[in-house]
Amino acid sequence: MIRHSGREQRIGAALALLVTAIIVIEFLVDSKFGTALPPQTTYVELYPANRTDAEIIADQKKDMAEKLAGEKEKQRQFQKLEKQLGM
């Protein structure tokens, strides 16, 4: 078939094979790079096993106060941004 085909058909076949090879190579290269997630560090606070309920409640209140302070700070920053943008 190749002997009896014209020049245009051979060029078309070569281009079709080239495009297919490029697509396959792109998939292979993409699967090797950028797919691994970066390592994530998790910090854990260790508590003694003999903590009292009062200590647990105090820690929870302290954590809640820190969380609320963080939320208020974020809200303040958004309000500042809102004023800067004239909203």
C-alpha positions as CSV (number, residue, x, y, z in Angstrom):
1,M,0.0,0.0,0.0
2,I,2.8,2.4,0.8
3,R,4.5,1.8,-2.6
4,H,1.3,2.6,-4.4
5,S,0.3,5.6,-2.3
6,G,1.0,9.2,-3.4
7,R,3.3,11.7,-1.7
8,E,0.4,13.5,-0.1
9,Q,-0.8,10.3,1.6
10,R,2.6,9.6,3.0
11,I,2.9,13.1,4.3
12,G,-0.5,12.9,5.9
13,A,0.2,9.6,7.5
14,A,3.5,10.9,8.9
15,L,1.8,14.0,10.3
16,A,-1.0,11.8,11.8
17,L,1.6,9.6,13.5
18,L,3.6,12.7,14.7
19,V,0.6,14.3,16.3
20,T,-0.4,11.1,17.9
21,A,3.1,10.6,19.3
22,I,3.2,14.1,20.6
23,I,-0.1,13.6,22.5
24,V,1.0,10.3,24.0
25,I,4.3,11.8,25.0
26,E,2.5,14.8,26.7
27,F,0.4,12.4,28.7
28,L,3.4,10.4,29.8
29,V,5.4,13.6,30.8
30,D,2.4,15.1,32.6
31,S,1.9,11.9,34.6
32,K,5.4,12.1,36.0
33,F,5.5,15.8,37.0
34,G,3.3,17.9,39.3
35,T,1.1,15.1,40.5
36,A,2.6,14.4,43.9
37,L,1.1,16.5,46.7
38,P,3.7,18.3,48.9
39,P,4.2,16.8,52.4
40,Q,1.8,18.2,54.9
41,T,2.9,18.7,58.5
42,T,0.3,18.1,61.2
43,Y,1.1,19.4,64.7
44,V,-0.5,17.5,67.6
45,E,-0.7,18.8,71.2
46,L,-0.1,16.0,73.7
47,Y,-2.1,16.2,76.9
48,P,-1.4,14.2,80.1
49,A,-3.8,11.3,80.6
50,N,-4.8,12.5,84.1
51,R,-6.2,15.9,83.1
52,T,-9.3,17.0,85.0
53,D,-12.5,18.0,83.4
54,A,-11.9,21.6,84.6
55,E,-8.6,21.7,82.7
56,I,-10.2,20.4,79.5
57,I,-13.0,23.0,79.7
58,A,-10.4,25.8,80.3
59,D,-8.4,24.6,77.3
60,Q,-11.5,24.5,75.2
61,K,-12.5,28.1,76.3
62,K,-8.9,29.3,75.5
63,D,-9.0,27.7,72.1
64,M,-12.5,29.1,71.4
65,A,-11.3,32.6,72.4
66,E,-8.3,32.3,70.0
67,K,-10.6,31.2,67.2
68,L,-13.0,34.1,67.7
69,A,-10.1,36.5,67.9
70,G,-8.8,35.2,64.5
71,E,-12.3,35.5,63.0
72,K,-12.6,39.1,64.2
73,E,-9.2,39.9,62.8
74,K,-10.2,38.4,59.4
75,Q,-13.4,40.4,59.5
76,R,-11.5,43.6,60.3
77,Q,-9.2,43.0,57.4
78,F,-12.1,42.4,55.0
79,Q,-13.7,45.6,56.3
80,K,-10.5,47.5,55.7
81,L,-10.3,46.1,52.2
82,E,-13.9,47.0,51.6
83,K,-13.2,50.6,52.6
84,Q,-10.1,50.7,50.3
85,L,-12.2,49.5,47.4
86,G,-15.0,51.9,48.2
87,M,-17.7,49.3,48.6
